[in-house]
């Protein structure tokens, strides 16, 4: 009970807020043996958070000149660490820079990269923007350079990239193959963690048998050196702490330490050292995976060694995946169905490459001799990864707290039945009940509209019951991949209709790229404009993907999924500039109306039939000519969305904001509110 209570207290404190209060309130109800350890975990982590503080809280928005050691984009300075938000990032070393202190932003899009959570997991609470590099000195020669040189000697380009990823944690060296590992369900093989620590420590313990118990302490010293060499990622720190506790226990003469106890002690210790690590996805996946393995180990049947190696490995892989499944689906929107088979076939190759890499890096005399077997094994592994990456996976949307709860409520009875604490029939009934509740509520969020934050651009997704999805505009060209991830996170496998309001880089610039990433049933565009290169490129992209193009104009109506799109503008033979030719339409679903205006100037509104709408997509990012008094009088919206980001145009115009306020319209903005979901009920 003691290590588990200590870990629970540390975790509750790291989650902070109501969770820490819950830990304090639960103390009197706990057994006496658990109260002290839980209070100790709570107290140590809360004390650590207080001592760390927030060194940049009073300097947000301030321009500063800073100097310090830079590694991986994080600048270590006297006041505290910051992340340099600049591209391309300066090389590691000593730097002096000027910039503006700001809070890191969270995920702008559903399923998007949450920089704030990532940096918080590294203990970084601020970033430096508008960076100007004043001085740079390369780092002094260290151990990493000769180690890398030994490691890469005699390796081909692809094998070298794999060696850097597996041995030094330099995953960027793999390029596009990182995504292939993810799609094959082998991303965990690239994370420096238990596999690497176990091989490194275990190999040394075997070699140093003449040292007796002292070999465990020597192995611990070697492990700390490796941690200093490659850097303390959350998964590696977790594995090193678990191995460290085990090595110390063996050095003290203790024969066996349960895996679950090692996990609990490592969790508590890591959170005391780095309490903000709990926000890291790597931290969460690492501990959940090992928890699944720890729960499954006692349930594995006794078998001959070869069967235990084969089927036990598969069982533990499935246990780790079962424990992490909701988090993987939530954060990545994709489950590789080939993962169990890929792990069974390819993980032994990883288990061969890791010690080969360690030996090449540490023993220069053997580096050349080991190059041939490393190259061959790397070729087999990469070929297998690319093959399994082609197997279709299961796409899924983001999960809310209820989704997580229902999943683990379904899983828990099955685990209890495995430990004979629950009858199998009862366990299956409880799991089935949770699954039925999940299925019955799976579509409860629809119908809705998502206004997606693409900065100074426009993109909106309308989701209707029955899996009908409509996308209106797709931001800039560089937004295509982010929008594809957002659609996956929202459970969108394909689009029934995409609407491009007009050929402008911040509206339809992302559509050609999106057509390559997401299946689209139809593409609705305004009257063709052959002289416009973006219009021509978008139509060519649709032809290349076999997507039918529907040219629409004033008076036409499209119907799908119970919704009706009534196009108000432009006329079929509209003259004028691009904005004057922008599509304007009302999307109506069961009495709820959305007015999409593209970039159309408000002077055209006098030609549109008046009707009350619920939501207005403000034209031209809030430009002065996009939203007039006459337009607001004709449509009387309750809510207005402005797709605006940092810009030099003065958007949104103060006059537009005053007019919206005068009509009591609730204003939502991308630069202030991020992506926003509005129900259509």
C-alpha positions as CSV (number, residue, x, y, z in Angstrom):
1,X,0.0,0.0,0.0
2,X,2.8,2.4,0.9
3,X,4.4,3.0,-2.6
4,X,0.9,3.1,-4.3
5,X,-0.4,5.7,-1.8
6,X,2.7,7.8,-2.2
7,X,2.4,7.7,-6.0
8,X,-1.4,8.6,-5.8
9,X,-0.6,11.6,-3.6
10,X,2.1,12.8,-5.9
11,X,-0.2,12.4,-9.0
12,X,-3.1,14.2,-7.4
13,X,-0.8,17.1,-6.4
14,X,0.7,17.3,-9.9
15,X,-2.8,17.4,-11.4
16,X,-3.3,20.4,-9.0
17,X,-6.5,22.3,-8.4
18,X,-9.5,20.1,-7.4
19,X,-7.5,16.9,-7.6
20,X,-5.1,18.0,-4.9
21,X,-8.1,19.1,-2.8
22,X,-9.7,15.7,-3.4
23,X,-6.5,14.0,-2.0
24,X,-6.7,16.1,1.1
25,X,-10.4,15.4,1.6
26,X,-9.8,11.6,1.1
27,X,-7.1,11.3,3.8
28,X,-9.4,10.7,6.8
29,X,-11.3,7.9,4.9
30,X,-8.1,6.0,4.0
31,X,-6.5,3.2,6.1
32,X,-3.9,4.5,8.5
33,X,-1.1,2.8,6.6
34,X,-1.9,4.9,3.5
35,X,-2.5,8.3,5.1
36,X,1.2,9.1,5.7
37,X,2.5,8.1,2.3
38,X,-0.3,9.8,0.4
39,X,0.2,13.0,2.5
40,X,3.9,12.8,1.8
41,X,3.4,12.5,-1.9
42,X,1.0,15.4,-1.9
43,X,3.2,17.6,0.2
44,X,6.4,17.0,-1.6
45,X,5.0,17.7,-5.1
46,X,3.0,20.8,-3.9
47,X,6.2,22.1,-2.3
48,X,8.2,21.5,-5.5
49,X,5.5,23.4,-7.5
50,X,5.7,26.3,-5.1
51,X,9.5,26.4,-5.2
52,X,9.6,26.3,-9.0
53,X,7.1,29.2,-9.3
54,X,6.5,31.0,-12.6
55,X,9.6,33.1,-13.2
56,X,8.1,34.9,-16.3
57,X,4.6,35.8,-14.9
58,X,5.5,39.4,-14.4
59,X,7.4,39.9,-17.7
60,X,4.8,38.7,-20.3
61,X,4.8,41.0,-23.4
62,X,8.2,42.5,-22.4
63,X,11.1,42.6,-24.9
64,X,14.2,41.2,-23.3
65,X,17.8,40.3,-24.1
66,X,18.8,36.9,-22.7
67,X,21.7,34.6,-22.8
68,X,22.3,31.0,-21.9
69,X,22.7,27.4,-23.0
70,X,20.4,26.3,-25.8
71,X,19.4,22.7,-26.4
72,X,16.5,21.4,-28.4
73,X,15.0,24.9,-28.7
74,X,14.9,25.4,-24.9
75,X,17.1,28.3,-23.6
76,X,18.3,27.9,-20.0
77,X,18.6,31.4,-18.5
78,X,19.2,32.7,-14.9
79,X,15.5,33.6,-14.4
80,X,14.2,30.3,-15.8
81,X,13.9,28.3,-19.1
82,X,12.1,29.6,-22.2
83,X,11.4,28.1,-25.6
84,X,12.7,30.0,-28.6
85,X,9.8,30.1,-31.0
86,X,11.6,30.8,-34.3
87,X,12.1,28.9,-37.5
88,X,14.6,27.6,-38.3
89,X,15.7,27.2,-34.7
90,X,19.3,28.1,-33.8
91,X,21.7,25.2,-33.4
92,X,22.5,24.0,-29.9
93,X,25.2,25.9,-28.0
94,X,25.5,29.2,-26.1
95,X,23.3,32.0,-27.5
96,X,22.4,35.6,-26.8
97,X,19.0,36.6,-28.2
98,X,16.4,39.3,-28.1
99,X,12.7,38.7,-28.2
100,X,9.3,39.2,-26.6
101,X,8.2,37.0,-23.7
102,X,4.9,35.3,-24.2
103,X,2.8,32.3,-23.0
104,X,2.9,29.3,-25.2
105,X,-0.3,28.7,-27.1
106,X,-2.4,25.5,-26.7
107,X,-3.7,23.5,-29.6
108,X,-5.3,25.8,-32.1
109,X,-7.2,22.9,-33.8
110,X,-8.8,19.8,-32.4
111,X,-6.1,17.1,-32.4
112,X,-3.5,19.7,-33.0
113,X,-0.1,20.0,-31.4
114,X,-0.5,21.5,-27.9
115,X,2.7,23.4,-27.5
116,X,1.7,24.7,-24.0
117,X,1.2,21.2,-22.6
118,X,4.4,19.9,-24.3
119,X,6.5,22.7,-22.9
120,X,4.9,22.4,-19.5
121,X,5.9,18.8,-19.5
122,X,9.5,20.0,-19.9
123,X,9.1,22.5,-17.1
124,X,9.0,25.5,-19.5
125,X,6.2,28.0,-18.9
126,X,7.1,30.8,-21.4
127,X,8.4,31.2,-24.9
128,X,10.3,33.9,-26.7
129,X,8.7,35.3,-29.9
130,X,10.0,37.7,-32.6
131,X,13.4,36.3,-31.9
132,X,16.6,38.0,-33.1
133,X,19.8,36.0,-32.7
134,X,22.6,38.4,-31.4
135,X,25.4,35.9,-30.8
136,X,25.9,32.2,-31.1
137,X,28.7,29.9,-30.0
138,X,28.8,26.2,-30.8
139,X,28.8,23.9,-27.8
140,X,32.2,22.7,-26.6
141,X,33.2,19.2,-27.8
142,X,31.5,16.6,-25.6
143,X,31.0,12.9,-25.4
144,X,28.0,12.9,-27.8
145,X,30.0,13.7,-31.0
146,X,32.5,10.9,-30.8
147,X,29.7,8.5,-29.7
148,X,27.7,9.5,-32.7
149,X,30.7,9.1,-35.0
150,X,31.4,5.6,-33.7
151,X,27.7,4.7,-34.0
152,X,27.4,5.8,-37.7
153,X,30.7,4.3,-38.9
154,X,30.0,2.1,-41.9
155,X,26.2,2.6,-41.9
156,X,24.1,3.4,-45.0
157,X,21.9,6.6,-44.9
158,X,18.7,4.9,-43.8
159,X,20.5,2.6,-41.3
160,X,22.3,5.7,-39.9
161,X,19.0,7.5,-39.3
162,X,17.6,4.5,-37.6
163,X,20.7,4.1,-35.4
164,X,20.5,7.8,-34.3
165,X,16.8,7.3,-33.4
166,X,17.1,4.0,-31.5
167,X,20.4,4.8,-29.7
168,X,20.5,8.6,-29.2
169,X,16.8,9.5,-29.4
170,X,17.4,11.7,-32.5
171,X,14.1,10.7,-34.2
172,X,14.3,13.6,-36.7
173,X,17.0,11.7,-38.5
174,X,14.4,9.2,-39.6
175,X,12.5,11.7,-41.6
176,X,9.1,10.5,-43.0
177,X,9.7,7.0,-41.6
178,X,8.7,8.4,-38.1
179,X,5.1,8.5,-39.5
180,X,5.5,5.0,-40.9
181,X,6.4,3.7,-37.4
182,X,3.3,5.4,-36.0
183,X,1.0,3.9,-38.7
184,X,2.5,0.5,-38.1
185,X,1.9,0.7,-34.3
186,X,5.6,0.7,-33.5
187,X,6.1,4.4,-32.4
188,X,6.9,3.2,-28.9
189,X,10.1,1.5,-30.3
190,X,11.5,4.9,-31.1
191,X,10.9,6.2,-27.6
192,X,14.0,5.8,-25.4
193,X,12.5,3.8,-22.5
194,X,12.3,0.5,-20.8
195,X,13.7,-1.5,-23.8
196,X,16.8,0.6,-24.0
197,X,17.4,0.8,-20.3
198,X,16.7,-2.9,-19.8
199,X,19.2,-3.9,-22.5
200,X,21.9,-1.4,-21.3
201,X,21.6,-2.3,-17.6
202,X,21.0,-6.0,-18.1
203,X,23.9,-6.4,-20.5
204,X,26.3,-4.7,-18.1
205,X,25.1,-6.7,-15.1
206,X,25.9,-9.9,-17.0
207,X,29.3,-8.7,-18.2
208,X,30.3,-7.5,-14.7
209,X,29.3,-10.6,-12.8
210,X,32.8,-10.8,-11.1
211,X,32.0,-7.6,-9.2
212,X,29.3,-9.3,-7.2
213,X,26.6,-6.9,-5.9
214,X,28.8,-4.0,-6.9
215,X,27.9,-4.6,-10.5
216,X,24.4,-3.3,-9.8
217,X,25.8,0.0,-8.5
218,X,28.2,0.2,-11.5
219,X,25.2,-0.5,-13.8
220,X,23.3,2.4,-12.1
221,X,26.2,4.7,-12.8
222,X,26.3,3.7,-16.4
223,X,22.6,4.3,-16.7
224,X,22.9,7.8,-15.2
225,X,25.7,8.5,-17.8
226,X,23.4,7.4,-20.6
227,X,20.6,9.7,-19.3
228,X,23.0,12.6,-19.3
229,X,24.2,11.8,-22.8
230,X,20.8,11.6,-24.5
231,X,18.7,13.9,-22.3
232,X,15.9,13.2,-19.8
233,X,12.8,12.5,-21.8
234,X,9.8,11.5,-19.6
235,X,9.7,7.9,-20.8
236,X,13.4,7.5,-20.3
237,X,13.3,9.0,-16.8
238,X,10.5,6.6,-15.9
239,X,12.5,3.6,-17.1
240,X,15.7,4.8,-15.4
241,X,13.9,5.4,-12.1
242,X,12.3,1.9,-12.2
243,X,15.7,0.3,-13.2
244,X,17.5,2.4,-10.5
245,X,15.2,1.2,-7.7
246,X,15.6,-2.4,-8.9
247,X,19.4,-2.1,-9.1
248,X,19.6,-0.6,-5.6
249,X,17.3,-3.3,-4.3
250,X,19.5,-6.0,-5.8
251,X,22.7,-4.3,-4.5
252,X,21.1,-4.3,-1.0
253,X,20.4,-8.1,-1.3
254,X,16.6,-7.9,-2.0
255,X,15.8,-10.7,-4.4
256,X,12.5,-9.5,-6.0
257,X,10.7,-6.2,-6.3
258,X,7.2,-6.3,-7.9
259,X,6.9,-4.4,-11.1
260,X,3.8,-2.5,-9.9
261,X,5.8,-1.3,-6.9
262,X,8.7,-0.2,-9.1
263,X,6.2,1.7,-11.3
264,X,4.6,3.4,-8.3
265,X,7.9,4.5,-6.8
266,X,9.1,5.8,-10.1
267,X,5.9,7.7,-10.7
268,X,6.1,9.4,-7.2
269,X,9.8,10.2,-7.6
270,X,9.5,11.6,-11.1
271,X,6.6,13.9,-10.1
272,X,8.6,15.1,-7.1
273,X,11.5,16.0,-9.4
274,X,9.5,17.3,-12.3
275,X,5.8,17.8,-11.3
276,X,4.8,19.4,-14.6
277,X,5.8,16.2,-16.5
278,X,2.3,14.9,-15.8
279,X,1.1,17.2,-18.7
280,X,3.4,15.4,-21.1
281,X,1.8,12.9,-23.6
282,X,5.0,10.8,-23.5
283,X,4.8,10.6,-19.7
284,X,1.1,9.5,-19.8
285,X,1.6,6.9,-22.5
286,X,4.7,5.5,-20.8
287,X,3.1,5.0,-17.4
288,X,-0.1,3.7,-18.8
289,X,1.7,1.1,-21.0
290,X,3.8,-0.2,-18.1
291,X,0.7,-0.3,-15.9
292,X,-1.0,-2.5,-18.5
293,X,2.0,-4.8,-18.6
294,X,2.2,-4.9,-14.8
295,X,-1.5,-5.9,-14.5
296,X,-1.1,-8.6,-17.3
297,X,2.1,-10.2,-16.1
298,X,0.5,-12.3,-13.3
299,X,-2.2,-13.5,-15.6
300,X,0.1,-15.1,-18.2
301,X,0.0,-18.9,-18.1
302,X,3.1,-20.9,-17.4
303,X,4.5,-22.2,-20.7
304,X,7.7,-23.5,-22.2
305,X,10.3,-20.8,-22.8
306,X,9.8,-20.5,-26.5
307,X,6.0,-20.3,-26.2
308,X,6.4,-17.8,-23.3
309,X,8.6,-15.6,-25.4
310,X,6.2,-15.7,-28.4
311,X,2.8,-15.6,-26.9
312,X,3.8,-13.8,-23.7
313,X,5.4,-11.0,-25.7
314,X,2.2,-10.7,-27.8
315,X,0.0,-10.7,-24.6
316,X,2.1,-8.0,-23.0
317,X,1.9,-5.9,-26.2
318,X,-1.9,-6.2,-26.3
319,X,-2.0,-5.3,-22.6
320,X,0.0,-2.2,-23.1
321,X,-2.1,-1.2,-26.1
322,X,-5.3,-1.8,-24.1
323,X,-4.1,0.5,-21.3
324,X,-3.2,3.3,-23.7
325,X,-6.0,2.8,-26.3
326,X,-8.2,5.8,-25.4
327,X,-5.3,8.2,-25.1
328,X,-3.9,7.0,-28.5
329,X,-7.4,7.4,-30.2
330,X,-7.9,10.8,-28.5
331,X,-4.5,12.3,-29.3
332,X,-3.8,10.7,-32.7
333,X,-7.3,9.9,-34.0
334,X,-6.0,6.6,-35.4
335,X,-5.5,3.1,-34.3
336,X,-3.1,0.9,-36.3
337,X,-4.9,-2.4,-36.7
338,X,-1.7,-4.2,-37.7
339,X,0.0,-3.2,-34.5
340,X,-0.1,-6.6,-32.7
341,X,1.3,-8.5,-35.7
342,X,3.8,-5.8,-36.4
343,X,5.1,-5.9,-32.8
344,X,5.3,-9.7,-32.9
345,X,7.3,-9.8,-36.1
346,X,9.4,-6.6,-35.9
347,X,10.0,-5.9,-32.2
348,X,12.7,-8.7,-32.0
349,X,14.6,-6.8,-34.7
350,X,14.5,-3.7,-32.6
351,X,15.7,-5.8,-29.7
352,X,18.7,-6.8,-31.8
353,X,19.4,-3.3,-33.2
354,X,19.5,-1.6,-29.8
355,X,22.4,-3.6,-28.3
356,X,24.2,-3.5,-31.7
357,X,23.9,0.3,-31.6
358,X,25.2,0.4,-28.0
359,X,28.2,-1.8,-28.9
360,X,29.0,0.2,-32.0
361,X,28.8,3.5,-30.1
362,X,30.8,2.3,-27.1
363,X,33.5,0.1,-28.7
364,X,35.3,1.9,-31.6
365,X,37.3,-1.3,-32.3
366,X,34.1,-3.2,-33.1
367,X,32.2,-0.4,-34.8
368,X,33.3,-1.3,-38.3
369,X,32.7,-5.1,-37.8
370,X,29.2,-4.5,-36.5
371,X,28.2,-2.3,-39.4
372,X,27.2,-5.1,-41.8
373,X,24.8,-6.9,-39.4
374,X,23.3,-3.5,-38.4
375,X,22.7,-2.5,-42.0
376,X,21.0,-5.8,-42.8
377,X,18.8,-5.8,-39.7
378,X,17.9,-2.1,-40.2
379,X,16.9,-2.8,-43.8
380,X,14.7,-5.7,-42.7
381,X,13.1,-3.5,-40.0
382,X,12.4,-0.5,-42.2
383,X,11.0,-2.7,-44.9
384,X,8.7,-4.4,-42.5
385,X,7.6,-1.0,-40.9
386,X,6.8,0.4,-44.3
387,X,4.8,-2.7,-45.3
388,X,2.7,-2.7,-42.1
389,X,2.2,1.0,-42.4
390,X,0.1,0.4,-45.5
391,X,-2.4,-1.7,-43.6
392,X,-5.5,0.5,-43.0
393,X,-6.2,1.6,-39.4
394,X,-9.2,2.6,-37.4
395,X,-10.0,6.3,-37.5
396,X,-11.6,7.8,-34.4
397,X,-12.5,11.2,-33.0
398,X,-11.4,12.9,-29.9
399,X,-12.7,11.5,-26.6
400,X,-14.2,13.5,-23.8
401,X,-14.0,12.6,-20.1
402,X,-17.1,10.4,-20.5
403,X,-15.5,8.4,-23.3
404,X,-12.4,7.8,-21.1
405,X,-14.6,6.8,-18.2
406,X,-16.7,4.4,-20.2
407,X,-13.7,2.7,-21.7
408,X,-12.0,2.0,-18.4
409,X,-15.3,1.0,-16.8
410,X,-15.6,-1.6,-19.6
411,X,-12.0,-2.7,-19.1
412,X,-11.9,-2.9,-15.3
413,X,-14.4,-5.8,-14.9
414,X,-12.4,-7.9,-17.4
415,X,-9.2,-7.3,-15.4
416,X,-10.9,-8.2,-12.1
417,X,-12.2,-11.4,-13.7
418,X,-8.7,-12.3,-14.7
419,X,-7.7,-12.0,-11.1
420,X,-10.7,-14.1,-10.1
421,X,-12.2,-11.2,-8.2
422,X,-15.3,-11.2,-10.4
423,X,-17.3,-13.9,-12.1
424,X,-16.7,-14.0,-15.9
425,X,-20.4,-13.6,-16.7
426,X,-20.7,-10.6,-14.4
427,X,-17.6,-9.0,-15.9
428,X,-18.8,-9.5,-19.5
429,X,-22.2,-8.0,-18.5
430,X,-20.6,-5.0,-17.0
431,X,-18.3,-4.5,-19.9
432,X,-21.2,-4.9,-22.4
433,X,-23.2,-2.3,-20.5
434,X,-20.5,0.2,-20.6
435,X,-20.0,-0.5,-24.4
436,X,-23.7,-0.1,-25.0
437,X,-23.8,3.3,-23.2
438,X,-20.8,4.4,-25.3
439,X,-22.5,3.3,-28.5
440,X,-25.8,5.0,-27.5
441,X,-24.1,8.3,-26.8
442,X,-21.5,8.3,-29.6
443,X,-23.4,10.7,-31.9
444,X,-24.8,12.9,-29.2
445,X,-22.6,15.9,-30.1
446,X,-24.2,16.3,-33.5
447,X,-25.5,18.4,-35.1
448,X,-22.9,21.1,-34.7
449,X,-20.6,23.5,-36.4
450,X,-16.9,23.9,-35.7
451,X,-15.3,27.2,-36.6
452,X,-11.6,26.2,-36.9
453,X,-8.7,28.4,-35.9
454,X,-6.5,28.8,-39.0
455,X,-5.3,32.2,-37.9
456,X,-5.9,34.9,-40.5
457,X,-8.1,32.6,-42.6
458,X,-11.4,30.8,-42.7
459,X,-12.3,27.1,-42.2
460,X,-15.6,25.7,-40.7
461,X,-16.9,22.1,-40.4
462,X,-20.6,21.3,-40.1
463,X,-21.4,17.9,-38.7
464,X,-24.8,16.4,-39.1
465,X,-26.4,13.2,-37.8
466,X,-25.7,10.1,-39.9
467,X,-22.1,11.0,-40.5
468,X,-22.8,13.8,-42.9
469,X,-20.0,16.4,-42.9
470,X,-19.6,19.7,-44.8
471,X,-16.4,21.7,-44.9
472,X,-16.5,25.4,-45.8
473,X,-13.0,26.8,-46.8
474,X,-9.7,25.4,-45.7
475,X,-7.4,28.2,-44.8
476,X,-3.9,28.6,-46.3
477,X,-1.9,25.9,-48.1
478,X,0.1,25.2,-44.9
479,X,-3.1,24.5,-43.0
480,X,-4.0,21.4,-45.0
481,X,-2.2,18.9,-42.8
482,X,-3.4,20.5,-39.6
483,X,-7.0,20.5,-40.8
484,X,-6.7,16.8,-41.9
485,X,-5.6,16.0,-38.3
486,X,-8.4,18.1,-36.9
487,X,-11.0,16.3,-39.0
488,X,-9.6,12.9,-37.8
489,X,-9.8,14.1,-34.2
490,X,-13.4,15.1,-34.8
491,X,-14.2,11.6,-36.2
492,X,-14.4,12.7,-39.8
493,X,-13.1,10.0,-42.2
494,X,-14.4,11.7,-45.3
495,X,-16.3,14.8,-46.4
496,X,-19.6,14.7,-48.2
497,X,-19.2,18.3,-49.4
498,X,-16.4,20.8,-49.4
499,X,-17.3,24.5,-50.3
500,X,-14.6,26.9,-51.5
501,X,-16.1,30.4,-51.2
502,X,-13.6,32.1,-53.5
503,X,-10.0,31.6,-54.8
504,X,-8.1,33.4,-52.1
505,X,-5.0,32.0,-50.4
506,X,-6.5,32.3,-46.9
507,X,-9.8,30.6,-47.8
508,X,-9.1,27.9,-50.4
509,X,-5.4,27.8,-50.3
510,X,-5.6,24.6,-48.2
511,X,-8.2,22.8,-50.3
512,X,-5.8,21.3,-52.9
513,X,-3.6,19.7,-50.2
514,X,-6.7,18.6,-48.2
515,X,-8.1,16.8,-51.3
516,X,-5.0,14.6,-51.2
517,X,-5.4,13.8,-47.6
518,X,-9.2,13.4,-47.1
519,X,-11.8,11.8,-49.4
520,X,-14.3,14.4,-50.6
521,X,-17.7,13.5,-52.2
522,X,-18.3,16.9,-54.0
523,X,-16.6,20.2,-54.3
524,X,-18.8,23.3,-54.6
525,X,-17.2,26.4,-56.1
526,X,-18.4,29.7,-57.5
527,X,-18.5,30.5,-61.2
528,X,-15.2,29.5,-62.9
529,X,-12.4,32.0,-63.3
530,X,-9.9,30.5,-65.8
531,X,-7.4,33.4,-65.4
532,X,-7.0,32.8,-61.6
533,X,-4.1,30.4,-60.9
534,X,-5.6,29.3,-57.5
535,X,-9.0,28.5,-59.0
536,X,-7.3,26.6,-61.8
537,X,-5.1,24.6,-59.4
538,X,-8.0,23.7,-57.2
539,X,-10.1,22.5,-60.1
540,X,-7.1,20.5,-61.4
541,X,-6.6,18.9,-58.0
542,X,-10.3,17.9,-57.9
543,X,-10.0,16.3,-61.3
544,X,-6.9,14.4,-60.3
545,X,-8.6,13.0,-57.3
546,X,-11.9,12.2,-59.2
547,X,-13.9,14.7,-57.1
548,X,-16.9,16.1,-58.9
549,X,-17.0,19.9,-59.0
550,X,-20.4,21.7,-58.7
551,X,-20.4,25.4,-59.9
552,X,-23.0,27.3,-57.9
553,X,-24.3,30.8,-57.9
554,X,-27.3,33.0,-56.7
555,X,-30.6,31.1,-56.5
556,X,-29.1,27.6,-56.5
557,X,-29.7,25.1,-53.6
558,X,-27.8,22.1,-52.4
559,X,-29.4,19.5,-50.1
560,X,-27.8,16.8,-48.1
561,X,-28.2,15.2,-44.6
562,X,-31.3,17.1,-44.0
563,X,-29.5,20.4,-44.5
564,X,-30.1,23.0,-47.2
565,X,-27.5,25.4,-48.6
566,X,-29.2,28.4,-50.3
567,X,-26.7,30.4,-52.3
568,X,-27.3,34.2,-52.2
569,X,-24.3,35.4,-54.1
570,X,-22.7,35.9,-56.6
571,X,-24.8,36.1,-59.8
572,X,-23.8,33.5,-62.4
573,X,-22.0,36.2,-64.5
574,X,-20.6,38.2,-61.6
575,X,-18.0,40.8,-62.6
576,X,-15.5,42.5,-60.3
577,X,-12.7,41.4,-58.0
578,X,-12.3,38.1,-56.2
579,X,-14.1,39.3,-53.0
580,X,-17.1,40.5,-55.1
581,X,-17.4,37.0,-56.5
582,X,-17.2,35.3,-53.1
583,X,-19.9,32.7,-52.4
584,X,-22.5,33.7,-49.8
585,X,-25.0,31.2,-48.6
586,X,-27.3,30.3,-45.7
587,X,-27.0,26.7,-44.4
588,X,-30.2,25.7,-42.6
589,X,-30.8,22.6,-40.6
590,X,-34.0,22.1,-38.7
591,X,-34.7,25.8,-38.3
592,X,-31.1,26.7,-37.3
593,X,-29.4,29.0,-39.9
594,X,-25.8,29.9,-40.5
595,X,-24.8,32.7,-42.8
596,X,-21.4,32.1,-44.5
597,X,-20.2,35.3,-46.2
598,X,-16.7,34.5,-47.4
599,X,-15.0,37.8,-48.1
600,X,-18.0,39.4,-49.8
601,X,-18.4,43.2,-49.3
602,X,-21.5,44.1,-47.3
603,X,-22.8,46.4,-50.1
604,X,-24.1,43.3,-51.9
605,X,-26.3,42.4,-48.9
606,X,-29.1,44.7,-50.2
607,X,-29.7,42.1,-53.0
608,X,-30.1,39.2,-50.6
609,X,-33.5,38.2,-49.1
610,X,-33.7,39.1,-45.4
611,X,-34.0,36.3,-42.9
612,X,-33.0,35.8,-39.3
613,X,-29.9,33.7,-38.8
614,X,-28.4,32.2,-35.6
615,X,-24.8,32.5,-36.6
616,X,-22.9,35.0,-38.9
617,X,-19.5,34.1,-40.2
618,X,-18.2,37.7,-40.3
619,X,-17.0,38.6,-43.8
620,X,-13.3,39.3,-44.6
621,X,-12.0,38.7,-41.1
622,X,-13.8,41.7,-39.7
623,X,-12.7,44.2,-42.4
624,X,-14.6,47.5,-42.4
625,X,-16.4,46.8,-45.6
626,X,-17.6,43.3,-44.7
627,X,-20.3,43.9,-42.0
628,X,-22.6,46.9,-42.3
629,X,-25.6,48.1,-40.4
630,X,-27.8,47.1,-43.3
631,X,-26.5,43.5,-43.2
632,X,-27.1,43.2,-39.5
633,X,-30.6,44.6,-39.8
634,X,-31.4,42.1,-42.6
635,X,-30.1,39.0,-40.8
636,X,-30.1,39.8,-37.0
637,X,-27.6,37.2,-35.9
638,X,-27.2,36.1,-32.3
639,X,-23.6,34.9,-32.6
640,X,-20.8,36.1,-34.9
641,X,-17.5,34.3,-35.7
642,X,-14.4,36.2,-36.9
643,X,-11.6,34.2,-38.4
644,X,-8.8,36.5,-37.5
645,X,-5.1,36.1,-36.5
646,X,-2.1,38.3,-36.2
647,X,-2.3,40.7,-39.1
648,X,-1.2,44.1,-40.4
649,X,-4.6,45.1,-41.7
650,X,-6.2,46.2,-38.5
651,X,-8.7,43.3,-38.5
652,X,-11.2,43.2,-36.9
653,X,-12.1,46.8,-37.6
654,X,-13.2,48.7,-34.4
655,X,-16.3,49.9,-36.3
656,X,-17.4,46.4,-37.1
657,X,-17.0,45.4,-33.4
658,X,-19.0,48.4,-32.3
659,X,-21.9,47.6,-34.7
660,X,-22.0,44.0,-33.5
661,X,-22.0,45.1,-29.9
662,X,-24.9,47.6,-30.7
663,X,-26.9,44.7,-32.0
664,X,-26.1,42.6,-28.9
665,X,-24.3,40.0,-31.0
666,X,-22.0,37.6,-29.1
667,X,-18.6,37.8,-30.8
668,X,-16.2,34.8,-31.0
669,X,-12.7,35.3,-32.5
670,X,-10.0,32.8,-33.6
671,X,-7.3,34.9,-32.1
672,X,-9.0,35.0,-28.7
673,X,-11.2,31.9,-28.4
674,X,-9.3,29.4,-30.7
675,X,-11.4,26.8,-32.4
676,X,-15.1,26.9,-31.3
677,X,-17.9,24.4,-31.4
678,X,-21.5,25.6,-31.6
679,X,-24.4,23.1,-31.3
680,X,-27.2,23.3,-33.9
681,X,-30.1,22.3,-31.7
